[in-house]
Amino acid sequence: MTCPSIRGGVALAVGATVLAVAACGQHSTDPPPEERETFRALDIAEGRQHEPIELAVDGGADGVKVTHRRITLEPGSGTGLHCHHGQLLVVVEQGELTHYAKTYHGGVHVYRAGDSVVEDSRYVHETVNEGSEDLVVMVTHFTPEGKPTEVTDLTKCEQ
């Protein structure tokens, strides 16, 4: 005959062991450590560039800050005129990006989902969503340390 207090103690110990194993993620259905995935990658956005890309940002002794952003512009909205101290790489994930800059023939270029844009430093430009759906872009800024990613004081931009 088993004593009720011993039975309760065994049940409590078994329950605690199950909880401890579950908390540590050690389930009998888990693959052994040598078969577990040790690397995972999630591609967020992919864009095509039809010309070679050359990035060169001199951060001097302070280095270069790298910032990744997802930016959403609603239809009819825009960034306003601005420039950057460094360079950036933009991938259009959704919608159409209308880019106004003197660097384009006619001063404007439209990029669509799957396109990418490399913006050089310090030239004045504006991005506008002239489409009917949200514009979603993934942006990687390469900016000299201590400088802002965007500059709206156009006197500090090369013209």
C-alpha positions in Angstrom: 0.0 0.0 0.0 1.4 3.4 -1.0 1.1 6.3 1.5 -0.9 9.3 0.1 1.8 11.8 1.0 4.5 9.8 -0.8 2.2 9.5 -3.9 1.5 13.3 -3.8 5.3 14.0 -3.4 6.1 11.7 -6.4 3.4 13.4 -8.5 4.7 16.8 -7.5 8.3 15.8 -8.4 7.2 14.4 -11.8 5.2 17.5 -12.5 8.1 19.8 -11.7 10.4 17.7 -13.9 8.0 17.9 -16.8 7.7 21.7 -16.3 11.5 22.1 -16.1 12.1 20.1 -19.2 9.3 22.0 -21.1 10.8 25.3 -20.0 14.2 24.4 -21.3 12.8 23.3 -24.6 14.0 19.7 -24.2 11.0 17.7 -25.6 11.2 14.1 -26.7 10.2 15.3 -30.2 13.1 17.7 -30.5 15.8 16.5 -32.8 19.2 15.7 -31.2 21.5 18.8 -31.0 23.6 17.7 -34.0 20.5 17.7 -36.2 19.1 21.1 -35.0 19.1 24.2 -37.3 21.9 26.5 -36.2 21.4 29.2 -38.9 18.2 30.9 -39.9 17.7 33.7 -42.4 14.6 35.7 -43.4 14.8 37.6 -46.6 12.7 40.7 -46.0 12.9 42.4 -49.5 14.8 41.8 -52.7 15.5 44.4 -55.4 17.3 44.4 -58.7 20.1 46.8 -59.6 20.9 46.9 -63.3 24.2 48.6 -63.0 27.3 48.0 -60.7 27.0 49.3 -57.2 29.8 51.2 -55.6 29.4 52.4 -52.0 32.0 54.6 -50.4 31.3 56.4 -47.2 34.2 57.9 -45.3 33.4 58.1 -41.6 36.9 59.1 -40.7 38.2 58.0 -37.3 34.6 57.8 -36.0 33.5 55.1 -38.5 30.2 54.6 -40.3 26.8 54.0 -38.8 24.6 51.4 -40.6 20.9 51.8 -40.1 18.2 49.5 -41.5 14.7 50.9 -41.8 11.3 49.9 -43.2 9.5 53.0 -44.3 5.9 53.3 -45.3 4.4 56.2 -47.2 0.7 56.5 -47.7 -0.7 57.4 -51.1 -0.1 61.1 -51.8 2.6 61.6 -49.1 6.3 62.2 -49.6 9.6 62.8 -47.8 10.0 66.4 -48.7 13.2 67.7 -50.2 16.3 66.4 -48.4 19.8 65.0 -48.8 22.0 62.5 -46.9 25.5 62.8 -45.6 26.2 59.2 -46.5 24.8 56.8 -49.1 21.8 54.5 -48.9 20.4 51.5 -50.6 16.6 51.3 -51.1 14.6 48.2 -52.0 10.9 48.8 -53.1 8.9 46.1 -51.3 5.4 47.3 -52.3 3.9 50.1 -54.4 5.7 52.7 -56.6 8.4 55.1 -55.6 8.5 58.3 -57.6 11.9 59.8 -57.1 12.5 63.5 -58.0 16.2 64.5 -58.4 18.3 66.4 -60.9 20.4 63.3 -61.5 17.6 61.8 -63.7 16.9 62.7 -67.3 13.8 64.8 -66.9 14.2 65.1 -63.2 12.1 62.1 -62.2 12.2 58.3 -62.2 9.6 55.7 -61.0 10.7 52.6 -59.2 8.3 49.6 -58.7 8.2 46.7 -56.3 11.4 44.6 -56.8 13.5 47.6 -57.9 16.3 49.0 -55.9 17.8 52.5 -55.7 21.3 53.6 -54.6 21.3 57.2 -53.4 24.6 59.1 -53.4 25.4 61.5 -50.6 24.4 65.1 -50.4 22.3 65.6 -53.5 18.8 67.1 -53.1 15.9 64.7 -53.9 12.4 63.8 -52.8 10.4 60.6 -52.7 6.7 60.7 -53.3 4.1 58.0 -53.3 1.9 58.9 -56.3 0.3 55.5 -56.4 -2.9 54.2 -55.0 -1.5 51.8 -52.4 1.1 52.2 -49.5 4.7 52.5 -50.7 6.8 50.2 -48.5 10.6 50.4 -48.8 13.5 48.8 -47.0 16.3 51.2 -46.6 19.9 50.7 -45.5 21.7 54.0 -44.6 25.5 54.2 -44.5 26.1 57.4 -42.6 29.3 58.9 -41.1 29.1 58.4 -37.3 27.6 61.5 -35.6 25.8 62.7 -38.7 22.0 62.5 -39.2 20.6 60.1 -41.8 18.6 62.9 -43.4 19.3 66.5 -43.9 16.4 68.9 -44.5 18.5 72.1 -44.3 19.2 72.2 -48.1 22.1 74.7 -47.6 24.1 71.7 -46.3 23.5 69.7 -49.4 25.5 69.7 -52.6 23.5 71.2 -55.4 
